[in-house]
Amino acid sequence: MSLEACTRVLIGGTLIDGTGKPPINDSIVIMKGEYILAAGKKSEIGVPAGSEVYDVSGMTVMPGLIDAHCHFGGMGTSMLRNVGLRDTPTLSAAMEKLKARSKELKKGEWIQGGGWDESKWPENRYPTKIDLDAVTIDHPIFISRICGHAAIANSIALKLAGVDKNTPQPTRGSFDVGSDGEPTGVFRDCGGMVSKNIPPISDEMLVEGLLKASNHALSLGCTGIQDAGIGARAIKAYQTALEQGKLKVRAYVMLSGEAQDHSYALGLKTGFGNDMLKIGCTKLMIDGSLGARTALLFEPYTDDPSTKGLPMMDPNLLKEKSKNAHINNSQIAIHAIGDFAIEYAIDAIQYALKTEPRKDHRHRIEHCEILTASQIERIKELGILPSVQPNFVGEWAGPGSMYEQRLGAERNKLNNPYRFLIDEGITIAFGSDGMPFGPIYGLWSAVNHGIKGSRISLVEAVKCYSLNSAYSSFEEDLKGSVEPGKLADITIVENDLTIIPSEEIRNAKVYMTIVGGNILYHKGL
């Protein structure tokens, strides 16, 4: 390529290139079309004449950050229609937001909300149908916890779902009942008993949700996502959004439910698609979440000794589904949070590999939070890739936090051991699971891990949120680092993250987000 033909140049910033190498001060990045042509020290690479130059001195230049586990389409539609409850300081404040929405709707219309986190409220308890009934008696209400594994319904919603004291517990998940035998409105990993009665989202809203999510992601420096489990309608929406120019970030989609079997029948392998939209993993699930106390543990929950969590799938079925995915050339991604669940996940992947050995399989365990030393050894030996969420750590890993409440102080030390995993030579990819969505927050979380022995450096964290995430989708030769020949996906943050106090990283604002050489977000414009 000719230097004279370059289009855009970034100069002066501190470059963290995503490879794990030390930062480069006073850097230069040269782009030609949608690719990176050169990157390094400004003093060693000249600025081509006629280039469009952006002086980013005092800022940080990074690869476009890639969220390796989120629910992107769901996030977008939720932003369009749901009441956001994440930042409510108290339970009563959350109820007030729901009440305000009730005044905007016609009688009988559903009120949906999401993102509430009882561990951040002084009440430190789940809402119940009693709380929701006090909001309104004119609307069915259904609100999901931030983890998505617990949800609350009011009495009207329960009646519409036909759930009462005579309703048997589901085969997957459970709902709480009071001393009178009546449902309290709390559903743990079985909210579908109620949500199936909510009018479906239109195809148009699914597409608009992807546009909404794309713009949100770009404003937070995210150029790529991996959507962790979607069905046929969502796949169609992704294709439509891409055709209409509404999918603005690169997407690697994991298949769930019937979409898995359909993909096998059609011979669609992991990686089918193009640079903007690809078929990814077969998504499976063995447990729930710590927040809902449905993550599977070897020992009982510290704050509820009556339970060790709930299995979401029979372990033998998990093995067979994993084998089926593997022999159909699909990457496996198993949701497993608790140590007991992780044991099942490792067993399932090992079973699949014994059936048909394959070295570069890159099968994944999603979340992979509470790990034993022996499990880490097996993960390394089998070449399993933990896809983890440092954003969880920022929310719940400190002293007295939700993790410590659920696990106790000693067991909590096993939680998200990033330092140990990296030191063992295990590749870990970073995502958010939308708790909260945003890679800069994730970088801050990993660097300031609530368990000091598990902290990693900023350079390591950037690599986990870029090149390692690209590796987790077999795309490390295409993107994930600022190197010649790679796609020009670049995130620029206003501050020099290498010199500000690590505690301030979370407050850093994205200045510019570039996808394929095109500036798709520019602060203030």
N, C-alpha and C positions, 0 to 999 in steps of 0.2 A: 504493500500500500504506500502511496505517496503522502508524505507529511503535508504537502501543500493542499491536499484534498480534505483535510480534517474539518470537522464542523464545530465541535465544542471542546473547550479546554478549561479545566479547573486548576487554579494555581494558589499556592500559599497555605493550604490547609495541612493539618496533621493527618497523615494517611495511615489508617489501620487496615491493611489490605485483606484481612480474612484468612490468611495462610498460617497465622501464628507467629509470623516474623515480627520483630520490634517495630514500633511506629516510625514513620518517616516524617520528620518535621519539614516545613516549607516544601511541600510536595507539588507534583504536577500530574494530572491525569488527562490524557488526550483521547478523545473519542472520534471515531469515524463512522457515521451512520449509526447502526445499532450495536457496534462492537467497540471494545477498548483497544486502542492502538498502542499506547505506551503509558507507563506509570513509573514514578520514581522521584528522585530528588530534582527540584526545579533547576538547580545549578548544573545538572548533568544532561538535561533534555531541554532543547530550545522550544519556544512557542512558535509554531508555524505561522507564517504570514497569512493574514486574512482570516484567522480563526475567531470564533465567537468566544471571548474569554470571560470567565467568571472568577473574580478574586474572592476566595473563601478563607483568607487569612484569619487566624484565631478560631477557626472552626475545625470540626472533625469530619474527615471523608472516610466512609466505610463502604463495603459492598452493600448492595440492596439487601436489607434484612428479610429473612424468610421464616415465617411462622410455621413450624413443622407439625403443629397440631392445633387446629381451631375448628370451629363450626361456622364457617364463613357465611354461607347462605342464610343459615338460621340467625346469625347475628344481624344481618342486614334486614331481614323481615321483622325481627324483633324491634329494631330501631324504628321501623316504620309504624308498627301497630301496638307495641306493648308499652306498659308503664314501667319506666326504668326505676328500679328500687335499690340499685347497688350503693349509692351514696347516701342513703337515708341514715341519719344518726341514731334513730330509735325506732322501735316497733310502731309506736304511735305515729311517727312521722311517715312511715311507709303506708299506714292505713289512711292517713290524710291525703296522700298522693292518689290512692285508689279512689277515695271519695270524690276528689276533684275530677277524676276521669268519669265517674258515674254521672256527673252533671252534664257531661258532653254527649252522652249516648242516649239512644232511644230505649225505652223500657224493654227489658228482655235481652238486650244485646250483651254479649260476653265482655267481661273485663279481664284482660290478661296482663300479667306483670312478671318481671324476672329480675334476678340479680341480688335478691335480698340475702343477707348474711347475718344470721343471729349472733355469731361470735363477735360482731362489731357493735352490737346493741347492748346497752346497759342491762336490758332484760335478760339477755343471753338465753333465749328460748325460741322455739319455733312458734309462728302464729298458728292458730287453730281455726276451725270453722266459726267459733264464737267471735273471734276477732274480726273475721271477714263478714259475718252476719251483721255486726255492728256498723259496718261501712255502708251497706245498702241491702235492702230486701227486694230490690227491683231488678237485679242483674246477677246472673251466675258469675262467679269469680274463680279464677284459677291462676295461681302464682307459683313460679318455680324458683327454687333456691339457686344461688349462684353456680353451684356445681352441676345443676340439672338432674341430680339424683334424688331430690326430695321436692315435693310440691304440696300445695295446700288448696283445698276446695271449700267453698262455702256450702251452706245447706241446699241452696237452689241447685248448684252444680252437682251435688251428691244425688239429689232427687232425679235430675235429668239423666244421670249415669246409672240410676237404679242401684246405688250402693247404700246398704243399710245394715242393721245388726244381723240380718239373715244371710248376708253376702259372704260366701266362702273366700278365704285368702287366695290370691292368685298363685300360680305355680312359680312365677318369677316376681321377686320383690314382696312387699307387704304393706298393708295400711294399718295405722294405729287405731285402737279402740279404747274407749274409756271404761271406767268401772261398771257402767251400765250396759256395756256391750255395744254401744253405738259408735260408729266411726267418728273420730275427732276431726277428720278432714285432712290428716297428714298421710301422704302417700310416699313410700320409699321405693324408688325404682319400679314403680308400677302406675305412674301418673296417667298412662295411656287409658286406664279404666275410665278416666274422666275426660281427658283431652280429645278422645275419639269423637266426642259429641260437639266439639267446637267446629263451626263451619270452616271448610278447607280454604286455604290461601289460593288465590287465583294464580294462573300461570304468569300473568302480567306482574303481579306483586312479587313473585319469586325473582323475576328478572330485575325489577326495580330494586329489590333488596340487594342484589349483587352489585348494582351500581352504587347504592348507598354504602355498602360495606367496602367497596373499592376505594371510594373517595376518603372514607374514614381511615382505611389502612395506609393510603398514600400520605395522609397528613401526619401519620405516626412513623413514617420511614420504612414501611413494609412494602416490598416489591413482589413478594411471592408468598403463597399460602398453601397449606395442605389441609383440605377439608376432610375431617375425620369421620366419615360415614354418611353417605347419601344414597338415595334411591333413584328410580328411573325419572321421576318428574324433576328432581333437582338436576340430574345430568342434562336433561333437555333444557332446563333453564340456563345452565352454564353455556351450552352451545348457542342458545339464542342470544344471551348477553354478549358472547364473543362476536357473533355475527353483527350485532347492533352497535358494537363499540362500547358496551357498558361494562364489560369485564376488563378492568384496567391493570390488574395484577396477574402474575403467572399463577396458575392453579394446578395442583396435583390432587386429584380427588380419590378418596377411598370409598369403596363400594360396600354397601350394607344390604342385608335382607335378600330379596329375590334378585336384585341387580347382580349379585355375585354369581348365582347359577346361570343367569342370562349371559353374563360375560364369558363364562367358561364355554357355554354352548356355541357362542359366536367365535370363540377362539381369540378373544381380546386379551392380550397379555399386558402385564404392568409395563407402562411406558408408551402405550398406544396414544397417539395424538400429536400435538405440535408444541412449540416452545411456550405457548400461552395456556394450553389446556391439555392435560394428560390424564389417562386412567392410571390410578396408583394401586394402592393395596386392597386386599380383602380385609375388612375391619371386623374383628371379633371381640367379644367381651366376656370376661369371667367374673368380675365383681363390680361394685358400685363406687362409692366415694367415702372418704373419711368424714366429711362434713355431714353426710346422711347416715353415718355409722353402718354403711353397707359394704365398705371395703373389707375383703376377707383377710383376717389375721390369724396367726397361730394361737395367740392368747387373747383373752377377752379385752374389750375396750376398758380403759381405765375409768372413764366417766359413765360407763354403763356395762358392768360386769355380766349382765344377762345375755350379751351378744358378742359374737366374734365376726359379725358381718353376714352378708347374704350372697350365695353363689348366683350368678346370672345365667350360668350354663352348666350342664353336666360335664365334668372333666373329660369323660370319654368322648362325648360329642365334640368337645373342643379339639381333641386330638384328631378326630375324623375330619372335621371341617378344616383344620390346619393342613392336614395331609392333602385334602382335595384341592385347596388353594395352591399348595406347593406344586403338585403334579400338573396343575393347569397353568403353570408359569406366572402365578400371581404372588406378589410379595405379601407376606402375612404381617398384620398389625393387630396385636392382642392388647386390649385394655386390661391392665392389671395393676392395682395400686398397693394392696396389702401384701405382706410377705407370703402368706398362704396362697394368694392368687398368683403371685409371681412364680411360685413353685409349679403351679399347674401350667402356667404359660410356657415356662422353660421346658417342661415335660412334653408339651404339645409340639413345640417347635423341634425338639430333639426327635420325637416320634416321626414327624414329617421328613426330617433329614435322613433318618435311617431308611425310610421307605425309598427315597430317591436322593442320594447324596448330591449336594451342589455347593461349591465353595462360596461363590460371591452372591449369596442369596439375599443378604441384608434384611432378613426378617426382623421385625421390631416388637418391642414391648412398649406400649404407650403408657406413660406416667411412671411406672417402674419406681415407686417411691420408697417403700420400706424394704430394704434389702439386707440379707444376711451375707456374711463373708463367703460362704460356700456358693450362694447364688451368684455372686459377682464372679467367682472363679468359673462357674458353668457358662455364664453369659460370655465371658472372654473366650473360653474354649470353643463354644459353638458359633462364635462370630455374630452374636445377636446385638442389635443396635437399640439401646435405650433411647426412646423419644420422650424427653422430660420437659417439665414446665417450671422454669425458675420463677415465673410470675406467682406460682403458688407459694413459693418460699417467701417472697416479699410480703404476701398477705398473711401467712399463718405459721411461720417457722420460729418465731422468737419466743423468749421465756413467757410463760403464761398464755401463750397463743392457743388457737384452736387445736393445732397439732399436739401440743403438749397436754392439753386437756384430754384429748382422745387417747393418747398413747402413754402418757406419763413421761417424766423427765429422762429416764434411762433409755426407754425404747425410742424416744424421739431422736436420740443421737444417731439412729440408723436412717433417718429421714433424708432423702435426696442427697446422697454422699458424692457430690460432683467431684470434689478434689480427689477422692480415692478412686473413682471410676477413671478419671483422666490419667492419674498416675499409673493405673494398671494398663494403660494403652487402649482403653475402650473408647470408641467413637460415640459421643452422645450428641443428639440434635436437640435444639431448643425450640419450644413453642409456648403458647400461652393458654390454650383451651378457653380463651376469652375471659380469663379470671385474673386480672382484666386483660383485654386485648391490648397489645402494644409492646414492641420489642425493646424500646429504650427502658421501660420499666423492668423488663426481664433482665437486661444487662445490669441494671442497678441491683436487682434482687440477687443475682448470682455472685456479684462482687461483694455484696454485704450480707451474705447468707446468715440467717439467724444462728446457725451452728458454725462457729468460727473455723473449726477444722475442715469444714466442707466448702469454704470460700475459694473462688478461683480468680485469676487476674482478669482485667478488662480485655486484654488481647485474646485470652482464651475464651471469654464469654462471647466476644464478637465472632470468633471462629465458629462457636457452637450455634450461633444464630444466623450464620451465613454459609460458609463452606460445608460445615457438617450437616446442616439442614439440606443443602443441595445434594450431598452424598447420600442422605437418607432416601432420596428419590432418584438415585442413579444419574444425577445431573451435575456432578462436580466438575466435569470437563467443559460444561456450558456456562455455568454461573456460580455465584457464591464467593468470588474473590475478585479483587481489582487487579487483574493481570491481562497482558496483551492476548487478544484472541477470544476473551470471554465477552459475554453479553454486557453491554453498558448499563447495568442495573446498579445504581449508586444512591446511597443515603448520606446526606450532609446534615450535621447537627451544628447548631449555632456555637456551642461552647467547644473548647479543646478538652475533651474528656480525659486526656492523659495528665492534665495538670490541676483540674478542679478537685476538691475533696470528693472521695468516692460517694459520700452520703448525698452529694448534690446531683449525681448523675440522673436520678429520677426526674429532676426538674428541667433537664435539658430539652430544648424545643427543636423540632426538625425544621431546618431552613429550606431544604430542597430535596425532592425525591425524583429520581430519574429512572425510567424503565425503557430499555432498548434505545438509549441515547436521547429519548424525549423527556423534557421536563414536564412531569404530570402533577407536581405539587411545588409551589413556590410560596413561602410564607408571605402573607400580605397581599398576594395577587389573587 
